[in-house]
């Protein structure tokens, strides 16, 4: 069980997107739950997904199993945050 709050997980996901994809802090701070990620952000292509998931694991102390990776999780900022929050909560 982690001591990370939902808000701190969201903040870390923003940091991870900024760092892993080379996005500006201003751009990432403007993301809402419905902001598109995979298929919308040119920076998040199939090659970048592996790096993004590795950063999620490292920074949040989680393990992402291959069978957990799907389009719903990567489709929007809200979907990615919700996935990370569920994983952190155990």
Residue pairs with C-beta under 8 A, 6 or more apart in sequence:
1 89
1 90
2 60
2 61
2 88
2 89
2 90
4 12
4 60
4 88
6 85
9 60
9 81
9 84
9 85
9 88
10 81
10 85
12 59
12 60
12 84
13 56
13 77
13 80
13 81
13 84
14 28
14 29
14 31
15 28
15 59
16 52
16 55
16 56
16 59
17 23
17 28
17 31
17 37
17 52
17 77
18 24
18 25
18 28
19 55
20 48
20 51
20 52
20 55
21 41
21 43
21 44
21 48
21 52
22 43
23 41
23 43
31 77
32 77
32 78
33 76
33 77
33 78
33 81
34 76
34 77
34 78
35 76
35 77
35 78
36 75
36 76
36 77
37 44
37 74
37 75
37 76
37 77
37 79
37 80
38 44
38 49
38 71
38 74
38 75
39 75
44 52
44 74
49 69
49 74
53 64
53 69
56 62
56 64
56 84
56 87
57 63
57 64
60 84
60 87
60 88
61 88
62 84
62 87
62 88
63 87
64 87
68 83
72 79
73 79
73 80
73 83
74 80
